[in-house]
Amino acid sequence: MYTHLEQRYSPRPPVTVATLQKMKADGERIACLTAYDASFAMLLDQAGVDFVLVGDSLGMVIQGHETTVPVTMEHMLYHTRAVARGLARPFLVTDLPFMSYATPEIALANSVRLMQEGGAKMVKLESGASQLNIVEFLARHDIPVCAHIGLKPQSVHKVGGFRVQGREQEAAERMRATARELQDAGADIVLLECIPAALGATIAADLSVPVIGIGAGGDVDGQILVLYDILDITPGRKPKFAHNFMAGAGSPLAAIQAYVTAVKERSYPAAEHCF
Ligand code: KIV
């Protein structure tokens, strides 16, 4: 009973929402990566990654689709279970895939599956003003929530491509307000994708919950990248914010350790990775 309370006093206590909040308060950067299987999950744990996301990016990097839209709940459950088996310390977050949170009730049923059957500790959903009621409903049922704003890959066919968001002043103001509303609705973490660094900094300063960025500049509370991008596995053109940590590393473990160190020491992201 309460083994997790005992683990708190172990040399490597599991990361919790409270740990992530304390890291924000202490100014310690949160190192996050995606993972899709148990072997890489073990390497991420060994390398000191704090937060592991089973991203629906698996639709692109594992399944070979052009977008994340074809990913289903069954795919997310399969990969979440595999990753959960490989992790001891990091906090495990899983994406709710396309259309799995169309209403608050559907979102709740699918979040429960990801937590009970998959072992996720938190769910992530691509959010905006239209998802405030869903975040509020999940939070009211004690589901930990990460709200993903900025570039939302599940909306790629609606917006017409993968583009930097929040460049114009009006759009930036709207995103800033949405981030605050999502926090007020109960989001425990806000994730910002592909936005100007100055806007990322403003949102991280505005919010009391941790703000994780991918292509959102260096002045946010943590960084996340797609694992296959940092290991230089992804073929073709990489996003501006991606960095190849495999170069000169010698092994995947050393590359992941180099990423964690760069995030903690704030040498990643550099100016060349920012918008
Ligand atoms: O699916 C994913 O990997 C993500 C990250 C890009 C944040 O959402």
Residues whose N, C-alpha, C, O or C-beta is under 5 A from the ligand:
A	BS01	KIV	T34 G55 D56 S57 I214
